[in-house]
Amino acid sequence: MESKIQTPQEKILELLEQGPVTPDEVAQKLGTAWATAQGHLLRLVVAGKVMAVRKGRVNIYLLKFPSSVGPKIPPWAKARNLKDLSEELEHYFPSDVSAAEMIELERRRS
């Protein structure tokens, strides 16, 4: 089985998954020149994957949308399909009453 060779930009994105980096850090970790690392980082900025923040005289690059960011789903929540959920809730809504009648009843209660 062949292993996929990563492009420098893919390697940089992996580095950015761990946190913000400077061009010096990227150059050091990839074993390239500072200008090469800076060029790859700028291409990632133009592609919309990375953003640059200026801190003094240094550009710091970070991912726009890190994979670690996502909705926090509580452990008690479970995913269910819509059909199962509607069957579970069915007994709360009487079938002999129309939606308009239910709305009217709720308006009278309030």
N, C-alpha and C positions, 0 to 999 in steps of 0.2 A: 504494500500500500504506500502510495506517495504522500509525503508530508507537504503541505502547502507552504510555500515560501512567502513570508510576510513582507509587504512593502514597508518602507520607512514610515509612511504615514500611519499604517496599521499599528506599527510598534509604538509610535508616539501616542496614538489613541489608547493603547494599553497602559502606557505610563500615566496618562491623564486620568485613567480610571482610579488610580491610586491617590490622586490629588493634583493640585496645581504644580506647574513646573516652569522653569525659566529656560531660555534657549541654551544657556551654559549647561544646565542639568541634562537636557535632551542630548546635546552634543557629546557630553561625557558618557552617558549611558549607551548611546548608539555607536560611539567611536567615530564620530564625524566631526567636521569643522563647525564652528559656531554659525557661520553664514549658511551652511547647508541646513542645519537644524532650524534656523530662523526662517529660511525659505519654505521648508515643509510646514512649519507652524503657521506661516502666513497663508499658505494654500488651504490649510484646514479652516482658518478664519474665513476666508473667502467662500469656502464650501458651506459655511454656516454650522460647522460641527464644534468649533472652538471659539472662545472669546478671549480677547486680550485685555488686561488691566494694567495700567501704568502705575508702578510704585517707585517713586523717585526716578532713578535713571534706568530702571529695569522693567521690562515687560514680563508679566506673569500670565501664563496661559492656563485656561481651565475649560473643561467640557461644558458646553451649553446645557446638555441634557444627560447627566451621568446615569448609567444604568442602575445605580444604587438608589436613585430617587424614584419613588413610585408610591402608589397609594398604600397606606398602612391598613391592612385588613386584620381585624381582630381575630384571635384564634377561634372564637366561638362561631364566627360567621362561616357559612358553607355556601358554596355555589350550587344553584339549582336552576334547571331550565324553566322557562316560562309556563309550560304546560303543568308541570308538577306544582309550581307555586300557585297557579290559578286553582288547581284542584284542592290544594290545602286551604285556600281562603274561601272556597265556594260556600261553606256552611255559614259564613258571616253575612252573606248577601242572599236574601230569599229570592228564589227564582220566580215567584208569583207576583212580585212587585217590579214595576218598570223603573228605569233610571230616573225618569221625570217624577214619578211618585216618591221615590227615595229623596230626591232633592227637595221636593215640596215638604215632606215630613221633617227634614233637617231644618228648613227655613222656619217652620212653625215652632220647633223646639228652641230656637235662639231668639 
